[in-house]
Amino acid sequence: MMRRWSSPVLAYIGLVLAMMLWASSFVALKLAFRGYDPMVVIFGRMVVASICFAPFIPTFRSAMPFLRQDLRPLLFMAFCEPCLYFLFEARAMLLTTASQAGMITAMLPLMVAVGARVVLGEILTVRTVVGFAVAIVGACWLSMAGQPSMDAPNPMVGNFFEFMAMVCATGYIISLKHLTARYSPFFLTAVQAFVGAVFFFPFLFLPSTASPKGFDVIPALAIVYLGAVVTLGAYGLYNYGVSRIPVSRTSVFFNLVPVFTVLLGALILGERFSFFQYVASGLVFIGIYLSQYRGRLRNHAH
């Protein structure tokens, strides 16, 4: 039974579901920001997730011994994501569309490859560097081709903030892989929720944070969805996948996020890309293809 539940097939299914949930988070954030201040939304999301994890705290204490030397890696992981990641993403979603932000996430596999080279000393091929450069050009073009609107007043700056969120996500993924050797995916997801709730609590008292003036049903439900379904589900599923599959393969699944985001953005928010934005998006995917194609051939050879 345990072998069946540790099957790579289940890990792959979990990763696809995680990408779908993450894609839906861009749309949910847009809906939540229509009724509440971004810091209220992010804190509410972390609190909802923490409440979901609270009943399992006694289990965490008895199931796995905590090692003091892991405190720094755990805090670094949570500081990268959700703390800094959500700060950048919240700002991004105020300035750009959900579809464009989702497209920027397609660059994450390349950023993980670069991060693994710097931190872990993994080999970085010339093809990967060229692919990364092409994807950067595509992302910049996508941003410059974006037209300001009521929901996206400054797409260029918003997409830059989303790019910075991906930098934080890179730090999260690399540190996560190290920690999954010792801790369960469920425990690591709980750490993210609890640290995130503590981190974002002081932001509620900043002069720039607008206090809720009433109860808005759809934005409130979006916050609950973000905390209970996306934070709990997407991070849990992804952390499970990382614990079963090498990081170099799991990061490729992030290519699915922009596809799901564009579809959901069109269906729910009515977002549309211009012709030049479609071309720029294609450039991003070409860059990803260039960086990963040779790696796939090498894997098949083995």
SULLINJO-V836575 format. One record per residue. N is the residue number from 1. PHI is phi in whole degrees, -180 to 180 (none if undefined). OMEGA is omega in whole degrees, 0 to 359 (* if undefined). D_CENTER is the distance of its C-alpha to the mean C-alpha in whole Angstrom. Layout:
n->N phi->PHI omega->OMEGA d_center->D_CENTER
n->N phi->PHI omega->OMEGA d_center->D_CENTER
This chain:
n->1 phi->none omega->181 d_center->31
n->2 phi->-64 omega->179 d_center->29
n->3 phi->-63 omega->181 d_center->29
n->4 phi->-62 omega->182 d_center->28
n->5 phi->-76 omega->177 d_center->25
n->6 phi->-100 omega->181 d_center->24
n->7 phi->-62 omega->177 d_center->24
n->8 phi->-59 omega->180 d_center->22
n->9 phi->-61 omega->177 d_center->22
n->10 phi->-63 omega->178 d_center->20
n->11 phi->-64 omega->179 d_center->17
n->12 phi->-65 omega->178 d_center->17
n->13 phi->-62 omega->178 d_center->17
n->14 phi->-61 omega->180 d_center->15
n->15 phi->-66 omega->178 d_center->12
n->16 phi->-63 omega->178 d_center->13
n->17 phi->-64 omega->178 d_center->13
n->18 phi->-62 omega->180 d_center->10
n->19 phi->-65 omega->177 d_center->9
n->20 phi->-63 omega->180 d_center->11
n->21 phi->-66 omega->179 d_center->10
n->22 phi->-64 omega->177 d_center->6
n->23 phi->-62 omega->180 d_center->9
n->24 phi->-68 omega->181 d_center->11
n->25 phi->-67 omega->178 d_center->9
n->26 phi->-63 omega->179 d_center->10
n->27 phi->-69 omega->180 d_center->13
n->28 phi->-62 omega->178 d_center->14
n->29 phi->-63 omega->178 d_center->13
n->30 phi->-58 omega->180 d_center->15
n->31 phi->-68 omega->181 d_center->18
n->32 phi->-66 omega->182 d_center->17
n->33 phi->-70 omega->178 d_center->18
n->34 phi->-72 omega->182 d_center->21
n->35 phi->-118 omega->185 d_center->23
n->36 phi->-138 omega->177 d_center->21
n->37 phi->-62 omega->181 d_center->20
n->38 phi->-53 omega->181 d_center->17
n->39 phi->-69 omega->175 d_center->17
n->40 phi->-66 omega->180 d_center->19
n->41 phi->-64 omega->183 d_center->16
n->42 phi->-66 omega->178 d_center->14
n->43 phi->-64 omega->178 d_center->17
n->44 phi->-60 omega->178 d_center->18
n->45 phi->-61 omega->181 d_center->14
n->46 phi->-68 omega->179 d_center->15
n->47 phi->-66 omega->179 d_center->18
n->48 phi->-60 omega->179 d_center->18
n->49 phi->-64 omega->180 d_center->16
n->50 phi->-64 omega->178 d_center->18
n->51 phi->-62 omega->179 d_center->21
n->52 phi->-65 omega->182 d_center->20
n->53 phi->-87 omega->186 d_center->20
n->54 phi->-51 omega->181 d_center->23
n->55 phi->-62 omega->185 d_center->25
n->56 phi->-96 omega->182 d_center->24
n->57 phi->-57 omega->178 d_center->25
n->58 phi->-59 omega->179 d_center->28
n->59 phi->-65 omega->179 d_center->27
n->60 phi->-59 omega->183 d_center->25
n->61 phi->-66 omega->184 d_center->28
n->62 phi->-88 omega->188 d_center->30
n->63 phi->-81 omega->184 d_center->28
n->64 phi->-141 omega->177 d_center->27
n->65 phi->-70 omega->180 d_center->28
n->66 phi->-90 omega->179 d_center->26
n->67 phi->-100 omega->184 d_center->27
n->68 phi->-61 omega->181 d_center->27
n->69 phi->-69 omega->179 d_center->26
n->70 phi->-90 omega->183 d_center->23
n->71 phi->-61 omega->181 d_center->22
n->72 phi->-63 omega->178 d_center->21
n->73 phi->-59 omega->179 d_center->19
n->74 phi->-65 omega->180 d_center->17
n->75 phi->-67 omega->178 d_center->17
n->76 phi->-63 omega->178 d_center->16
n->77 phi->-58 omega->182 d_center->13
n->78 phi->-70 omega->179 d_center->13
n->79 phi->-66 omega->177 d_center->14
n->80 phi->-66 omega->181 d_center->11
n->81 phi->-152 omega->27 d_center->8
n->82 phi->-98 omega->193 d_center->9
n->83 phi->-59 omega->182 d_center->12
n->84 phi->-66 omega->181 d_center->11
n->85 phi->-56 omega->182 d_center->8
n->86 phi->-71 omega->175 d_center->9
n->87 phi->-62 omega->179 d_center->12
n->88 phi->-68 omega->183 d_center->11
n->89 phi->-68 omega->178 d_center->9
n->90 phi->-61 omega->178 d_center->12
n->91 phi->-66 omega->180 d_center->14
n->92 phi->-61 omega->185 d_center->13
n->93 phi->-72 omega->174 d_center->13
n->94 phi->-81 omega->190 d_center->17
n->95 phi->-114 omega->182 d_center->18
n->96 phi->-131 omega->180 d_center->16
n->97 phi->-86 omega->177 d_center->16
n->98 phi->-62 omega->182 d_center->13
n->99 phi->-65 omega->180 d_center->14
n->100 phi->-68 omega->178 d_center->14
n->101 phi->-61 omega->178 d_center->11
n->102 phi->-62 omega->180 d_center->9
n->103 phi->-66 omega->179 d_center->12
n->104 phi->-63 omega->181 d_center->11
n->105 phi->-65 omega->179 d_center->8
n->106 phi->-63 omega->181 d_center->11
n->107 phi->-82 omega->186 d_center->12
n->108 phi->-58 omega->179 d_center->9
n->109 phi->-56 omega->180 d_center->12
n->110 phi->-68 omega->180 d_center->14
n->111 phi->-67 omega->176 d_center->13
n->112 phi->-65 omega->179 d_center->13
n->113 phi->-62 omega->178 d_center->16
n->114 phi->-66 omega->179 d_center->17
n->115 phi->-63 omega->179 d_center->16
n->116 phi->-65 omega->177 d_center->18
n->117 phi->-67 omega->183 d_center->21
n->118 phi->-72 omega->187 d_center->21
n->119 phi->-89 omega->186 d_center->20
n->120 phi->-100 omega->179 d_center->21
n->121 phi->75 omega->180 d_center->24
n->122 phi->-71 omega->183 d_center->23
n->123 phi->-69 omega->177 d_center->25
n->124 phi->-119 omega->184 d_center->23
n->125 phi->-80 omega->177 d_center->25
n->126 phi->-61 omega->179 d_center->27
n->127 phi->-61 omega->178 d_center->25
n->128 phi->-65 omega->179 d_center->22
n->129 phi->-63 omega->179 d_center->22
n->130 phi->-63 omega->178 d_center->24
n->131 phi->-61 omega->178 d_center->21
n->132 phi->-62 omega->180 d_center->19
n->133 phi->-64 omega->179 d_center->21
n->134 phi->-64 omega->180 d_center->22
n->135 phi->-65 omega->178 d_center->18
n->136 phi->-63 omega->178 d_center->18
n->137 phi->-60 omega->179 d_center->21
n->138 phi->-63 omega->179 d_center->20
n->139 phi->-65 omega->178 d_center->17
n->140 phi->-66 omega->179 d_center->20
n->141 phi->-64 omega->178 d_center->22
n->142 phi->-57 omega->181 d_center->20
n->143 phi->-69 omega->182 d_center->19
n->144 phi->-70 omega->180 d_center->23
n->145 phi->-81 omega->181 d_center->24
n->146 phi->-71 omega->179 d_center->22
n->147 phi->-97 omega->178 d_center->25
n->148 phi->-59 omega->177 d_center->24
n->149 phi->-149 omega->181 d_center->25
n->150 phi->-63 omega->180 d_center->25
n->151 phi->-86 omega->182 d_center->21
n->152 phi->-142 omega->185 d_center->20
n->153 phi->-69 omega->181 d_center->23
n->154 phi->-148 omega->185 d_center->21
n->155 phi->-59 omega->183 d_center->19
n->156 phi->-63 omega->179 d_center->19
n->157 phi->-68 omega->179 d_center->19
n->158 phi->-61 omega->179 d_center->16
n->159 phi->-68 omega->175 d_center->14
n->160 phi->-64 omega->178 d_center->15
n->161 phi->-64 omega->177 d_center->13
n->162 phi->-67 omega->176 d_center->10
n->163 phi->-62 omega->178 d_center->11
n->164 phi->-65 omega->175 d_center->11
n->165 phi->-62 omega->178 d_center->8
n->166 phi->-69 omega->174 d_center->7
n->167 phi->-61 omega->177 d_center->10
n->168 phi->-65 omega->179 d_center->9
n->169 phi->-63 omega->178 d_center->6
n->170 phi->-63 omega->177 d_center->9
n->171 phi->-62 omega->179 d_center->11
n->172 phi->-63 omega->184 d_center->9
n->173 phi->-66 omega->182 d_center->10
n->174 phi->-66 omega->179 d_center->13
n->175 phi->-72 omega->179 d_center->14
n->176 phi->-62 omega->182 d_center->13
n->177 phi->-61 omega->178 d_center->15
n->178 phi->-65 omega->186 d_center->18
n->179 phi->-79 omega->182 d_center->18
n->180 phi->-68 omega->176 d_center->18
n->181 phi->-71 omega->185 d_center->21
n->182 phi->-121 omega->186 d_center->23
n->183 phi->-125 omega->181 d_center->20
n->184 phi->-74 omega->177 d_center->19
n->185 phi->-57 omega->181 d_center->16
n->186 phi->-64 omega->179 d_center->17
n->187 phi->-65 omega->181 d_center->18
n->188 phi->-65 omega->176 d_center->15
n->189 phi->-66 omega->178 d_center->13
n->190 phi->-64 omega->178 d_center->16
n->191 phi->-58 omega->178 d_center->16
n->192 phi->-59 omega->182 d_center->13
n->193 phi->-66 omega->183 d_center->14
n->194 phi->-67 omega->179 d_center->17
n->195 phi->-64 omega->179 d_center->17
n->196 phi->-63 omega->180 d_center->14
n->197 phi->-63 omega->180 d_center->17
n->198 phi->-67 omega->183 d_center->20
n->199 phi->-64 omega->186 d_center->18
n->200 phi->-86 omega->181 d_center->17
n->201 phi->-58 omega->180 d_center->21
n->202 phi->-62 omega->181 d_center->23
n->203 phi->-66 omega->179 d_center->21
n->204 phi->-66 omega->186 d_center->23
n->205 phi->-100 omega->176 d_center->26
n->206 phi->-71 omega->178 d_center->26
n->207 phi->-60 omega->182 d_center->28
n->208 phi->-80 omega->181 d_center->25
n->209 phi->-90 omega->180 d_center->24
n->210 phi->-83 omega->179 d_center->25
n->211 phi->-72 omega->178 d_center->26
n->212 phi->-60 omega->181 d_center->26
n->213 phi->-100 omega->180 d_center->30
n->214 phi->176 omega->181 d_center->29
n->215 phi->-105 omega->179 d_center->28
n->216 phi->-111 omega->192 d_center->26
n->217 phi->-59 omega->185 d_center->25
n->218 phi->-64 omega->176 d_center->23
n->219 phi->-60 omega->179 d_center->20
n->220 phi->-66 omega->178 d_center->21
n->221 phi->-65 omega->178 d_center->20
n->222 phi->-64 omega->178 d_center->17
n->223 phi->-65 omega->179 d_center->16
n->224 phi->-62 omega->179 d_center->18
n->225 phi->-62 omega->180 d_center->15
n->226 phi->-61 omega->183 d_center->12
n->227 phi->-78 omega->187 d_center->14
n->228 phi->-84 omega->185 d_center->16
n->229 phi->-100 omega->184 d_center->14
n->230 phi->-73 omega->182 d_center->10
n->231 phi->-62 omega->181 d_center->10
n->232 phi->-71 omega->185 d_center->13
n->233 phi->-77 omega->185 d_center->12
n->234 phi->-65 omega->180 d_center->9
n->235 phi->-67 omega->178 d_center->9
n->236 phi->-63 omega->180 d_center->12
n->237 phi->-66 omega->180 d_center->12
n->238 phi->-67 omega->179 d_center->10
n->239 phi->-61 omega->176 d_center->12
n->240 phi->-65 omega->180 d_center->15
n->241 phi->-61 omega->180 d_center->14
n->242 phi->-64 omega->180 d_center->14
n->243 phi->-72 omega->184 d_center->17
n->244 phi->-113 omega->187 d_center->19
n->245 phi->-131 omega->178 d_center->18
n->246 phi->-58 omega->182 d_center->18
n->247 phi->-57 omega->182 d_center->15
n->248 phi->-59 omega->179 d_center->16
n->249 phi->-91 omega->181 d_center->16
n->250 phi->-69 omega->182 d_center->13
n->251 phi->-65 omega->179 d_center->11
n->252 phi->-63 omega->182 d_center->13
n->253 phi->-64 omega->179 d_center->11
n->254 phi->-65 omega->175 d_center->9
n->255 phi->-64 omega->179 d_center->12
n->256 phi->-77 omega->184 d_center->12
n->257 phi->-58 omega->180 d_center->9
n->258 phi->-62 omega->179 d_center->11
n->259 phi->-64 omega->179 d_center->14
n->260 phi->-65 omega->183 d_center->13
n->261 phi->-67 omega->179 d_center->12
n->262 phi->-61 omega->179 d_center->16
n->263 phi->-64 omega->181 d_center->17
n->264 phi->-68 omega->178 d_center->16
n->265 phi->-62 omega->179 d_center->17
n->266 phi->-72 omega->183 d_center->20
n->267 phi->-72 omega->188 d_center->21
n->268 phi->-98 omega->185 d_center->20
n->269 phi->-102 omega->180 d_center->20
n->270 phi->72 omega->181 d_center->22
n->271 phi->-78 omega->179 d_center->21
n->272 phi->-139 omega->173 d_center->22
n->273 phi->-94 omega->171 d_center->22
n->274 phi->-81 omega->180 d_center->25
n->275 phi->-58 omega->182 d_center->27
n->276 phi->-68 omega->177 d_center->26
n->277 phi->-70 omega->175 d_center->22
n->278 phi->-65 omega->178 d_center->22
n->279 phi->-64 omega->179 d_center->24
n->280 phi->-63 omega->178 d_center->21
n->281 phi->-63 omega->177 d_center->19
n->282 phi->-61 omega->178 d_center->21
n->283 phi->-65 omega->177 d_center->21
n->284 phi->-60 omega->182 d_center->18
n->285 phi->-69 omega->176 d_center->18
n->286 phi->-63 omega->178 d_center->21
n->287 phi->-61 omega->178 d_center->20
n->288 phi->-65 omega->180 d_center->17
n->289 phi->-61 omega->180 d_center->21
n->290 phi->-58 omega->185 d_center->23
n->291 phi->-77 omega->188 d_center->21
n->292 phi->-113 omega->188 d_center->20
n->293 phi->-61 omega->182 d_center->23
n->294 phi->-65 omega->179 d_center->26
n->295 phi->-60 omega->180 d_center->24
n->296 phi->-67 omega->179 d_center->24
n->297 phi->-63 omega->180 d_center->28
n->298 phi->-65 omega->179 d_center->28
n->299 phi->-65 omega->180 d_center->26
n->300 phi->-67 omega->181 d_center->29
n->301 phi->-63 omega->178 d_center->32
n->302 phi->-82 omega->* d_center->31
